[in-house]
């Protein structure tokens, strides 16, 4: 359907475009190609890194063998650069014939047979960000291809398209997904390209959405994204919940740019934000200590909490942050982040009010298991010592009255 027909469609059916697919009731978890493997397409020169059927299959096998699927990482996704540069004579998308010789349906079958779901990238513009065919003007035809290939998740980028068309185009694409008859998670890059995103509409039409800039493999990039999310949280936090999530971008954990302490920061803050946990790492070469961060069951449980309420930054002083999230069991997850580059750990001592939790007695559990459990409250200040560019991540569990009586 062309742009003119899209405008007519929207004019005739203005109230039937809301996404209502019952999917992504907790933040999606999985693995994507982009951050680690970018647009590497030379399989002769880089056989273990090129975007290919081989990469997807070996990653899926590793995710099963190493416990990632069991931990909840159940989407395996191909980002940009999977296509031929031109559509076929009938206008259909064509997967790269050398790198995906058996096509996308074979990829989906391989993943589904192992218990995964299949995620795939496209772009709302005339081209993808790396110059491959985009969906604009071919929306219905391309969605039918995705259905034929048994795709479970579409990430729709926003290169090569007029930003003014996004407020109508992204809902239209979501409507076509709904009408396709196949349950497909809809990940939108819509707000990342706009100065003043209309989050109420975005949350109505997308399962998750990229809010801001692409993350890069560095502490500087990660820290900048955290700052932006903290500074702008009042604009979008309230729209997050089951089936609709803010997305600060992929996990860098296990790649080249983050220390172990910094990797722990990302995992902690992303779980506070109820963010999608989408790895992008070579699982054949990841070091055990980074794998341990990604598989931390306690932190995954924070991210996947059924309450679905996104947390927020509640304290920001002396180049340190506190991020807090209320959980379905009445407890609180609190991440104490030190952004300083001093040569020694920094002590943070704060009140109940600073942490934005009720004045009561708590059992405090260190989610990285670096400290023994301890009691805190109902009076006093909480103190912890945090490494430079590091985190201390706790679960504050309210004590029941009989537990308080036993400890007093």
C-alpha positions in Angstrom: 0.0 0.0 0.0 1.5 3.4 -1.0 1.6 6.6 1.0 -1.6 8.0 -0.5 -3.5 4.8 0.4 -2.1 4.8 3.9 -3.5 8.3 4.4 -6.9 7.2 3.1 -6.8 4.1 5.4 -6.0 6.2 8.4 -8.8 8.6 7.6 -11.4 5.9 7.3 -10.3 3.8 10.3 -8.9 6.2 13.0 -10.0 4.2 16.0 -8.9 0.7 15.1 -5.1 1.0 15.1 -4.2 0.2 18.7 -1.9 -2.7 19.2 -3.7 -5.5 21.1 -1.6 -8.7 20.8 -1.3 -9.9 24.4 2.5 -10.2 23.9 5.6 -9.1 25.9 3.8 -9.0 29.2 7.3 -9.0 30.8 10.3 -7.3 29.1 11.6 -9.4 26.2 14.8 -11.3 26.8 17.1 -12.7 24.2 20.1 -12.1 21.8 20.5 -9.8 18.8 23.3 -9.5 16.3 23.9 -5.8 16.0 26.0 -4.5 18.9 28.7 -7.2 18.6 28.5 -8.2 15.0 27.2 -5.0 13.3 27.1 -5.3 9.5 29.9 -7.8 9.0 29.0 -9.6 5.8 32.3 -11.0 4.5 32.1 -14.6 5.5 35.3 -15.5 3.8 37.3 -13.0 5.8 35.3 -13.3 9.0 33.7 -16.7 9.0 32.8 -16.7 12.7 31.5 -13.1 12.8 29.5 -12.5 9.6 25.8 -12.1 9.8 24.8 -15.6 8.6 22.8 -18.7 9.1 25.9 -20.2 10.8 26.1 -17.4 13.3 22.4 -17.8 14.3 22.5 -21.5 14.6 25.7 -21.7 16.7 24.5 -18.9 19.0 21.2 -20.7 19.5 23.0 -24.0 20.3 25.3 -22.2 22.8 22.3 -20.5 24.4 20.7 -23.9 25.1 24.0 -25.5 26.2 25.0 -22.7 28.5 21.7 -22.1 30.2 20.6 -18.9 28.6 17.4 -20.3 27.2 16.5 -21.8 30.6 17.2 -18.4 32.3 14.6 -16.7 30.0 16.6 -15.5 27.0 14.2 -16.9 24.5 14.4 -14.5 21.5 17.2 -14.9 18.9 17.3 -12.0 16.5 18.9 -10.9 13.3 19.5 -7.1 13.0 20.3 -5.2 9.9 22.3 -6.6 6.9 20.5 -9.9 6.3 19.0 -9.0 2.9 20.0 -8.8 -0.7 20.3 -5.2 -1.8 17.3 -5.5 -4.2 13.8 -7.0 -4.0 12.9 -9.8 -6.4 10.9 -9.2 -9.6 7.6 -9.5 -7.6 8.7 -6.9 -5.0 9.4 -9.4 -2.2 12.3 -9.1 0.3 15.1 -11.6 -0.4 17.5 -12.9 2.3 21.1 -12.8 1.2 21.5 -15.9 -0.9 25.0 -16.8 0.2 24.8 -16.1 3.9 21.3 -17.5 4.3 21.1 -20.1 1.6 18.1 -21.9 3.1 16.1 -18.7 3.7 14.4 -17.3 6.8 11.8 -20.0 7.3 14.6 -22.5 7.8 16.1 -20.2 10.5 12.7 -19.9 12.2 12.3 -23.7 12.2 15.7 -24.3 13.7 15.0 -21.8 16.5 11.5 -23.0 17.2 12.6 -26.6 17.3 15.0 -25.6 20.2 12.4 -23.5 22.1 13.3 -20.1 20.9 11.4 -17.3 19.1 12.6 -15.6 16.0 13.3 -11.9 15.9 14.0 -9.9 12.7 15.0 -6.4 11.9 13.4 -4.1 9.3 13.1 -0.3 8.8 10.1 1.9 8.2 11.9 3.9 5.5 12.8 3.2 1.9 16.1 1.7 3.1 17.4 0.2 6.3 20.0 2.1 8.1 22.7 0.2 6.3 21.1 0.6 2.9 19.1 -2.5 2.4 15.5 -2.5 1.2 13.1 -1.0 3.8 9.3 -1.6 4.1 7.9 1.8 3.1 5.4 1.3 0.3 5.6 -2.5 0.7 4.2 -2.8 4.2 1.5 -5.5 3.6 3.7 -7.5 1.3 6.6 -7.6 3.8 4.4 -8.5 6.7 3.1 -11.4 4.7 6.7 -12.5 4.2 7.3 -12.3 7.9 4.2 -14.4 8.5 5.3 -17.0 5.9 8.7 -17.1 7.6 7.1 -17.6 11.1 8.7 -14.5 12.5 7.8 -13.8 16.2 9.3 -10.3 16.7 9.9 -7.4 14.4 12.2 -4.5 15.2 11.3 -1.6 13.0 14.0 1.1 12.7 13.5 4.6 11.4 16.1 5.5 8.8 15.3 6.9 5.4 11.9 8.2 6.2 10.3 11.6 6.9 10.0 11.9 10.7 6.6 13.5 10.2 5.2 10.3 8.8 6.1 8.2 11.8 3.1 9.2 14.0 0.9 7.6 11.4 3.2 5.1 9.8 4.2 3.1 12.9 0.6 2.6 14.1 -0.4 1.6 10.6 2.4 -1.1 10.5 1.3 -2.3 13.9 -2.3 -2.6 12.7 -1.2 -4.7 9.8 0.8 -6.9 12.2 -2.4 -7.3 14.3 -4.4 -8.2 11.2 -1.8 -10.8 10.0 -3.2 -13.5 12.2 0.3 -14.2 13.6 1.3 -13.0 17.1 4.4 -10.8 16.5 6.0 -8.6 19.1 6.4 -5.0 17.7 9.6 -3.1 18.6 9.5 0.5 17.4 12.3 2.9 17.0 9.8 5.7 16.5 10.6 8.0 19.5 14.4 7.7 19.0 14.1 9.8 15.9 11.8 12.5 17.3 12.4 15.6 19.5 9.1 15.4 21.3 7.7 11.9 21.1 4.1 11.3 21.8 4.6 8.5 24.3 0.9 8.0 25.0 0.4 7.0 21.3 3.7 5.1 21.2 2.7 3.0 24.2 -0.7 2.3 22.6 0.8 1.0 19.3 4.1 -0.7 20.2 5.2 -3.5 22.6 8.5 -1.8 23.2 10.3 1.3 21.9 13.8 2.6 21.6 13.7 6.0 23.4 17.1 7.5 22.5 20.5 7.1 20.9 22.1 3.8 20.0 24.3 2.4 22.7 28.0 2.0 21.9 30.5 -0.4 23.4 31.9 1.9 26.1 31.3 3.1 29.7 30.9 6.6 28.3 28.0 5.6 26.1 26.4 3.5 28.9 26.7 6.3 31.4 25.3 8.9 29.0 22.2 6.8 28.3 21.7 6.3 32.1 21.9 10.1 32.6 19.4 10.7 29.8 17.0 8.2 31.2 17.3 9.8 34.6 16.9 13.3 33.4 13.9 12.5 31.1 12.2 9.7 33.2 9.1 11.8 34.0 8.2 11.9 30.3 7.8 8.2 29.7 8.1 6.1 32.9 4.4 6.1 33.5 3.7 4.5 30.1 5.7 1.3 30.8 3.9 -1.8 31.9 2.9 -5.3 30.8 3.0 -5.3 27.0 4.7 -1.9 26.6 8.3 -1.2 27.6 10.9 1.6 27.3 14.0 0.3 25.7 17.4 1.9 26.5 19.1 -0.5 24.0 21.1 -3.7 24.0 23.3 -5.1 26.8 27.0 -4.6 26.2 28.0 -7.2 28.8 30.7 -9.6 27.7 32.1 -7.5 24.8 35.2 -5.2 24.8 34.1 -1.9 26.3 33.0 -2.6 29.9 34.9 -3.7 32.9 33.2 -6.3 35.2 32.0 -3.6 37.6 30.6 -1.6 34.7 28.8 -4.7 33.3 27.2 -5.1 36.7 26.0 -1.5 36.6 24.2 -2.1 33.3 22.5 -5.3 34.4 21.3 -3.6 37.6 20.0 -0.4 36.1 18.4 -2.2 33.2 16.5 -4.4 35.6 15.3 -1.3 37.6 14.1 0.2 34.3 12.1 -3.0 33.5 14.1 -2.9 30.2 14.4 -5.6 27.6 17.4 -7.8 28.3 18.8 -8.2 24.8 22.3 -9.5 24.8 24.6 -8.9 21.8 27.8 -10.8 22.5 29.8 -13.7 21.1 28.8 -16.6 23.3 31.6 -18.7 22.0 34.2 -16.4 23.6 32.4 -14.7 26.5 34.4 -14.9 29.8 32.8 -16.8 32.7 32.5 -13.7 35.0 30.4 -11.8 32.4 28.3 -14.9 31.7 27.6 -15.0 35.5 26.3 -11.4 35.4 23.9 -12.2 32.5 22.6 -15.3 34.2 22.1 -13.8 37.6 18.7 -15.3 38.5 17.9 -12.8 41.2 18.5 -9.8 38.9 16.6 -11.4 36.0 13.7 -11.8 38.5 13.8 -8.1 39.2 13.6 -7.3 35.5 10.8 -9.7 34.9 8.8 -8.8 38.0 5.1 -9.3 37.3 4.1 -5.9 38.7 5.5 -4.4 35.5 6.2 -1.0 37.1 9.3 0.7 35.8 11.7 2.1 38.4 13.5 5.4 38.3 16.4 7.4 39.5 15.5 8.8 42.9 18.8 10.3 44.1 21.7 12.0 42.2 24.5 13.6 44.1 28.3 13.7 44.2 28.5 11.8 40.8 26.5 8.9 42.3 22.9 7.7 41.7 20.3 5.6 43.4 17.8 3.8 41.2 14.8 2.3 42.8 12.0 -0.1 41.8 9.0 -1.3 43.7 8.3 -5.0 43.2 5.2 -7.2 43.3 6.1 -8.8 46.6 6.2 -5.5 48.4 10.0 -5.3 48.4 12.3 -2.7 46.7 15.2 -3.1 44.4 17.8 -0.4 44.9 21.0 0.1 42.8 23.6 2.4 44.2 25.8 3.5 41.3 29.2 5.3 41.6 30.1 7.3 38.5 33.2 8.7 40.0 36.7 7.8 38.8 38.4 8.1 42.2 41.0 5.5 43.0 39.0 4.0 45.9 35.5 2.9 46.6 33.1 5.8 47.6 30.8 5.7 50.6 27.2 6.5 50.1 25.1 7.2 53.2 21.5 8.0 52.7 18.1 8.3 54.5 14.9 6.5 53.9 13.6 9.6 52.2 16.6 9.7 49.8 15.9 6.1 48.9 12.1 6.7 48.6 11.2 3.7 50.6 9.0 3.5 53.7 10.5 3.8 57.2 10.4 0.3 58.4 12.6 -2.7 59.2 14.1 -4.6 56.2 16.2 -7.6 55.5 18.7 -6.4 52.9 20.0 -8.9 50.3 23.0 -8.2 48.0 21.9 -9.3 44.6 25.5 -9.8 43.4 26.3 -11.8 46.6 29.3 -9.6 47.5 28.0 -9.0 51.0 26.2 -11.0 53.6 22.5 -10.3 54.2 22.0 -7.6 56.8 19.1 -5.9 58.7 18.3 -2.2 58.3 15.7 0.1 59.9 13.3 1.2 61.0 15.7 4.1 62.0 19.0 5.3 60.9 20.7 5.8 57.5 21.8 3.2 55.1 25.5 3.1 54.1 27.3 1.2 51.4 30.7 1.5 49.7 30.8 1.4 45.9 33.7 0.8 43.5 34.5 3.5 40.9 32.1 3.1 37.9 30.5 0.3 39.9 27.3 -0.7 41.7 25.9 -2.2 44.8 22.6 -3.8 44.1 20.2 -4.7 46.9 16.7 -6.0 47.5 15.1 -4.4 50.6 12.6 -7.0 51.9 10.2 -5.7 54.6 10.3 -7.7 57.8 7.1 -9.1 59.2 6.2 -8.0 62.7 7.1 -11.4 64.2 10.5 -11.3 62.6 11.1 -7.8 64.1 10.2 -9.1 67.5 12.7 -11.9 67.3 15.5 -9.5 66.5 14.8 -6.9 69.2 
